[in-house]
């Protein structure tokens, strides 16, 4: 370590923010740090920046321009989970804000999250802000996370236009660690514990949140707290095969470690392994990544099964409630091109939720039009946006009209 770290002591800091950096562009990191500095008036705040051996001079600039930020240098690229755990060793406040360097707090976001967590009962492990895409105007990036029975977790609301459909505080299966406020004490051994360092990148938040839920803790949304987020802002330039392997391998790890039912875990592992084999032998796609994933998973399986036993002894709640929170949710985002996807389906999901919330007849008419366009798409015809249908959407926001235009022809 290049910096001698301060001893952890109770300094009266309410919120301790942990940022993990690995080769973030300076402009991105500066925006993030500046938003944290501006937010310090909303709640007492201390920022710790953990650098995974970026070696690009950015940390030196951060040290110069933001002298109040505590900097911890890992000395190597240890991955996200290990870096967060190192940061947890340096903090003492009752609340921990985990924030990605590609995220920016908007005014009031921190104060709103703090108020929501303070008002929640002690079983609430953390709160999720409304994360909005900074690359696509009006598009949700996450408002909590979802864990379906197949283990393929995703950001709740991702790819949908924000029309207020998620604007009531609700219980969610988990929070995205790109921006989340959590109770620090739950990272202790007698709580949920630290992040699992077997995940180099991706799914460490899903794993921790699943463990928390299994121990009887819950998560809430704080939709009035808005965070702007550039999805995969730092890692989007990594190779697709690199990210694909991590996602596939980490999904298998999570299911084996955490799913309550051995039969369900075995079925998910079998189905996902069969898909990897089919991609290798039939589709001839990601051959190296598929084989490496299967080989590494096989090597790790005995250890994962031992960890499963240990985690199972702490479980007090069934997975049924976690999976129930996934009902009616879907992901509408292309993780290769980083843009909203399945636009008609996305709009239908948005207006269904809006209609359930507000019972607005205008939303019902729009929803009927969207179903008609979707049926045309399913039948193989290009969805036709006729003048009468276009008039229905004329007063809707730009986000809705942009998604509609991308899915239809005039």
C-alpha atoms as one frame of an Amber mdcrd trajectory, in Angstrom:
protein
   0.000   0.000   0.000   1.357   3.428  -0.921  -0.855   5.296   1.547  -0.755
   4.647   5.257  -4.402   4.148   6.088  -5.988   5.836   9.044  -7.151   3.734
  11.940 -10.876   3.169  11.863 -12.506   5.274  14.543 -15.928   6.656  15.220
 -15.686  10.141  13.733 -19.405  10.928  13.653 -19.563  10.291   9.905 -23.048
   9.093   8.975 -22.266   7.777   5.492 -19.062   6.160   4.281 -18.826   5.972
   0.487 -16.670   3.279  -1.108 -15.645   3.820  -4.729 -13.720   1.165  -6.637
 -11.587   2.460  -9.482  -9.859   0.643 -12.296  -8.759   2.818 -15.197 -11.779
   5.096 -15.080 -11.315   8.054 -17.446 -10.472  11.141 -15.406 -13.509  13.073
 -16.661 -15.776  10.250 -15.462 -14.122   9.896 -12.065 -14.060  13.660 -11.567
 -17.818  13.961 -12.220 -18.492  11.203  -9.713 -16.257  12.704  -7.014 -17.658
  16.163  -7.591 -21.211  14.896  -7.133 -20.159  13.302  -3.847 -18.533  16.523
  -2.706 -21.715  18.425  -3.534 -23.794  15.824  -1.675 -21.807  16.189   1.537
 -24.182  18.954   2.616 -27.081  16.494   2.651 -25.502  14.108   5.167 -22.100
  13.787   6.864 -20.050  11.932   4.267 -16.584  10.398   3.988 -15.336   9.026
   0.668 -12.851   6.184   0.282 -11.460   5.511  -3.183 -10.009   2.021  -3.701
  -7.734   1.774  -6.728  -7.083  -1.592  -8.350  -3.607  -0.732  -9.662  -4.840
   1.440 -12.525  -1.340   2.799 -13.152  -2.630   5.608 -15.369  -2.026   8.662
 -13.204  -5.695   9.214 -12.423  -5.276   8.454  -8.722  -2.581  11.126  -8.452
  -4.998  13.658  -9.945  -7.729  12.553  -7.529  -5.329  12.947  -4.603  -4.465
  16.460  -5.748  -7.953  17.702  -6.675  -9.921  15.952  -3.918  -7.671  16.006
  -0.835 -10.520  15.012   1.495 -10.909  11.644  -0.247  -9.165   8.763   1.486
  -7.267   6.728  -1.129  -6.353   3.068  -0.745  -4.149   1.471  -3.396  -4.559
  -2.278  -3.767  -1.257  -2.820  -5.573  -2.927  -5.198  -8.047  -6.203  -5.573
  -9.898  -7.953  -7.649  -7.244 -11.446  -7.262  -8.689 -14.489  -5.417  -7.422
 -15.498  -7.619  -4.479 -12.001  -7.734  -2.961 -11.617  -3.979  -3.347 -14.947
  -3.287  -1.618 -13.976  -5.626   1.211 -10.703  -3.735   1.592 -12.639  -0.509
   1.735 -14.929  -1.924   4.414 -11.850  -2.399   6.611 -11.379   1.386   6.663
 -14.906   2.591   7.410 -16.840   2.982  10.649 -20.042   4.886   9.883 -23.452
   3.243  10.253 -24.215   3.482   6.525 -22.144   2.525   3.493 -22.783   4.033
   0.083 -21.480   1.820  -2.712 -21.137   3.833  -5.891 -19.568   3.121  -9.257
 -17.204   5.652 -10.761 -19.524   5.836 -13.804 -22.375   7.083 -11.586 -23.307
  10.605 -10.520 -25.523  11.580  -7.587 -28.119  14.209  -8.446 -28.956  16.900
  -5.858 -30.944  15.444  -2.961 -30.242  11.806  -3.820 -27.988  11.078  -0.852
 -30.241  12.807   1.658 -33.271  10.939   0.327 -31.547   7.563   0.607 -30.362
   8.315   4.126 -33.852   9.355   5.213 -35.366   6.227   3.658 -32.916   3.899
   5.410 -33.292   5.703   8.735 -37.089   5.431   8.490 -37.037   1.736   7.582
 -37.171  -0.992  10.200 -34.001  -2.725  11.315 -34.579  -5.650   8.954 -34.077
  -3.374   5.952 -30.536  -4.038   4.737 -30.422  -1.190   2.256 -32.172   1.058
  -0.215 -31.964   1.353  -3.981 -32.146   4.755  -5.692 -33.628   5.244  -9.117
 -30.660   4.812 -11.437 -31.249   6.556 -14.749 -29.219   6.031 -17.902 -26.877
   8.926 -18.602 -26.604   7.792 -22.230 -30.322   7.493 -23.055 -32.592  10.302
 -21.941 -35.470   9.166 -19.754 -34.456   5.481 -19.677 -34.237   3.561 -16.402
 -31.021   1.686 -15.669 -32.084   0.130 -12.343 -34.427   0.581  -9.450 -33.407
  -2.394  -7.397 -32.593  -5.821  -8.771 -34.535  -8.961  -9.626 -33.631 -12.616
  -9.050 -35.813 -15.030 -11.065 -35.834 -18.801 -10.452 -33.435 -19.401 -13.376
 -30.647 -17.466 -11.637 -30.312 -14.855 -14.384 -30.601 -11.760 -12.204 -31.043
  -8.323 -13.749 -31.652  -4.667 -12.956 -35.306  -3.986 -12.256 -36.836  -1.640
 -14.824 -33.792  -1.616 -17.089 -34.517  -0.319 -20.576 -37.937   1.104 -19.716
 -38.915   4.748 -20.094 -39.413   6.381 -16.728 -43.065   7.438 -16.637 -43.404
   7.133 -12.886 -44.331   3.444 -12.956 -41.790   2.690 -10.222 -42.318   5.853
  -8.190 -43.779   4.198  -5.091 -41.262   2.845  -2.559 -41.430  -0.948  -2.815
 -39.665  -4.024  -1.545 -37.197  -5.500  -4.033 -35.080  -8.633  -4.116 -31.838
  -6.688  -4.002 -29.944  -3.548  -4.895 -27.421  -2.811  -7.629 -24.046  -2.009
  -6.092 -23.544   0.582  -8.824 -25.446   2.829  -6.391 -26.847   1.582  -3.094
 -26.981   2.632   0.552 -26.487  -0.241   3.008 -26.149  -0.834   6.732 -22.452
  -1.291   7.470 -22.979  -3.683  10.371 -24.424  -6.295   8.024 -21.006  -6.747
   6.432 -19.752  -8.161   9.733 -19.457 -11.967  10.239 -22.515 -12.050  12.508
 -24.547 -10.281   9.806 -24.554 -11.175   6.128 -20.756 -11.046   5.873 -18.392
  -9.584   3.312 -18.664  -9.803  -0.442 -17.667 -13.140  -1.936 -14.278 -12.608
  -3.551 -14.749 -15.534  -5.904 -16.475 -12.989  -8.140 -13.831 -10.916  -9.863
 -16.520  -8.775 -11.479 -20.322  -8.993 -11.793 -22.924 -10.687  -9.556 -21.173
  -9.893  -6.275 -24.178  -7.691  -5.452 -26.721 -10.357  -6.420 -24.889 -12.902
  -4.283 -24.709 -10.625  -1.220 -28.343  -9.541  -1.557 -29.534 -13.139  -1.938
 -27.633 -14.093   1.185 -29.141 -11.113   3.011 -32.669 -12.044   1.947 -32.084
 -15.655   3.000 -31.137 -14.335   6.456 -34.424 -12.439   6.716 -33.336  -8.975
   5.580 -35.188  -6.909   2.992 -34.439  -4.101   0.533 -36.509  -1.056  -0.370
 -36.505   1.397  -3.251 -36.122   5.150  -2.806 -37.383   6.360  -6.206 -37.050
  10.060  -5.359 -33.288   9.560  -5.071 -31.970   9.784  -8.635 -28.522   8.623
  -9.724 -27.269   8.991 -13.297 -25.404   5.924 -14.496 -23.501   5.065 -17.663
 -24.155   1.331 -17.896 -20.815  -0.531 -17.950 -19.132   2.814 -18.425 -15.694
   1.451 -17.503 -15.951  -2.150 -18.722 -17.777  -1.630 -22.004 -14.450  -1.568
 -23.846 -13.465  -4.983 -22.498 -13.849  -7.904 -24.894 -17.308  -9.449 -25.157
 -15.843 -12.904 -24.491 -14.289 -11.670 -21.225 -17.599 -10.307 -19.923 -19.584
 -13.276 -21.254 -17.387 -15.766 -19.405 -17.634 -13.872 -16.116 -21.419 -13.594
 -16.334 -21.900 -17.277 -17.198 -19.458 -18.518 -14.566 -20.742 -16.204 -11.847
 -24.343 -17.240 -12.499 -23.375 -20.873 -11.938 -21.463 -19.925  -8.797 -24.360
 -17.930  -7.385 -26.936 -20.665  -7.995 -24.830 -23.394  -6.389 -23.850 -21.242
  -3.410 -27.204 -19.682  -2.673 -30.271 -21.387  -4.093 -32.200 -23.122  -1.333
 -33.461 -26.116  -3.335 -30.736 -28.580  -4.411 -33.033 -29.787  -7.183 -33.597
 -26.279  -8.522 -29.874 -25.527  -8.365 -29.068 -28.756 -10.221 -31.652 -28.007
 -12.897 -30.363 -24.475 -13.456 -26.747 -25.671 -13.618 -27.732 -28.460 -16.013
 -29.681 -26.154 -18.304 -26.992 -23.469 -18.412 -24.213 -26.025 -18.921 -26.168
 -27.625 -21.766 -26.545 -24.214 -23.369 -22.792 -23.609 -23.142 -22.132 -26.980
 -24.774 -24.678 -26.278 -27.526 -23.078 -22.913 -28.247 -19.732 -24.660 -28.535
 -20.712 -27.659 -30.662 -23.636 -26.340 -32.692 -23.466 -22.566 -32.893 -19.640
 -22.482 -32.690 -19.838 -19.254 -30.691 -17.595 -18.232 -27.757 -15.935 -21.625
 -27.928 -12.939 -20.726 -25.770 -15.058 -18.891 -23.191 -17.573 -21.745 -22.992
 -14.919 -24.409 -22.437 -13.038 -22.262 -19.922 -16.257 -21.588 -18.000 -17.188
 -25.263 -17.778 -13.661 -26.287 -16.779 -13.316 -23.650 -14.090 -16.780 -24.380
 -12.705 -15.950 -28.085 -12.473 -12.751 -27.283 -10.546 -14.596 -24.983  -8.154
 -17.658 -27.182  -7.604 -16.414 -29.027  -4.476 -15.577 -25.720  -2.790 -18.870
 -24.152  -3.868 -20.766 -27.084  -2.367 -18.919 -26.634   0.932 -19.792 -22.944
   0.930 -23.386 -23.886   0.175 -23.529 -25.924   3.381 -22.057 -23.096   5.423
 -24.443 -20.492   4.012 -27.374 -22.848   4.416 -26.812 -22.935   8.167 -27.450
 -19.165   8.319 -30.625 -19.302   6.228 -33.891 -18.403   7.965 -36.103 -17.528
   4.971 -37.162 -19.500   1.900 -36.237 -18.450  -1.641 -39.946 -18.342  -2.533
 -40.284 -14.701  -1.474 -37.209 -13.676  -3.469 -38.524 -15.296  -6.642 -41.991
 -13.844  -6.080 -40.542 -10.339  -6.302 -39.422 -11.160  -9.856 -42.964 -11.774
 -11.109 -43.984  -9.382 -13.863 -40.451  -8.018 -14.268 -38.278  -8.307 -17.369
 -35.077  -6.813 -18.775 -35.279  -4.659 -21.912 -31.663  -3.786 -22.552 -29.080
  -4.925 -25.091 -25.933  -5.595 -23.044 -23.788  -5.804 -26.181 -24.742  -2.473
 -27.759 -25.776  -0.840 -24.445 -29.141   0.451 -25.612 -32.833  -0.197 -24.868
 -34.074  -3.397 -26.496 -37.389  -5.110 -27.343 -38.941  -1.685 -27.460 -42.598
  -2.651 -27.918 -42.378  -5.184 -25.093 -40.695  -2.538 -22.954 -43.456  -0.008
 -23.605 -46.140  -2.604 -22.889 -44.523  -3.446 -19.544 -44.313   0.260 -18.715
 -47.953   1.029 -19.467 -49.231  -2.140 -17.792 -47.576  -1.019 -14.550 -48.816
   2.554 -15.048 -52.380   1.348 -15.625 -52.202  -0.736 -12.458 -51.041   2.323
 -10.505 -53.250   5.059 -11.911 -56.239   3.459 -13.723 -55.911   6.155 -16.388
 -58.178   5.420 -19.427 -55.652   7.139 -21.720 -53.052   4.592 -20.693 -55.521
   1.832 -21.505 -55.935   3.157 -25.054 -52.183   3.390 -25.508 -51.756  -0.123
 -24.169 -54.355  -1.488 -26.619 -52.467   0.159 -29.498 -49.184  -1.313 -28.287
 -50.684  -4.805 -28.103 -51.903  -4.441 -31.704 -48.448  -3.396 -32.879 -46.904
  -6.266 -30.954 -49.231  -8.773 -32.605 -48.189  -7.462 -36.013 -44.556  -7.965
 -35.009 -45.199 -11.501 -33.763 -46.967 -12.401 -37.010 -43.892 -11.343 -38.973
 -45.247  -8.073 -40.296 -43.532  -4.746 -39.689 -45.567  -2.920 -37.022 -47.331
  -0.057 -38.807 -47.620   3.241 -36.959 -50.699   4.687 -38.681 -51.734   8.339
 -38.175 -54.458   7.462 -35.649 -52.018   5.464 -33.499 -49.343   8.124 -33.860
 -51.809  10.707 -32.519 -52.242   8.635 -29.350 -48.541   9.008 -28.612 -48.147
  12.630 -29.750 -48.254  14.005 -26.210 -46.099  11.276 -24.658 -42.504  12.012
 -23.669 -39.566  11.882 -26.066 -38.335   8.602 -24.582 -41.617   6.834 -25.430
 -41.736   8.266 -28.933 -38.097   7.291 -29.561 -38.716   3.673 -28.526 -41.892
   3.571 -30.614 -40.111   4.946 -33.660 -37.348   2.349 -33.333 -39.889  -0.508
 -33.317 -42.363   0.612 -35.992 -42.627   1.944 -39.526 -44.740   4.953 -40.516
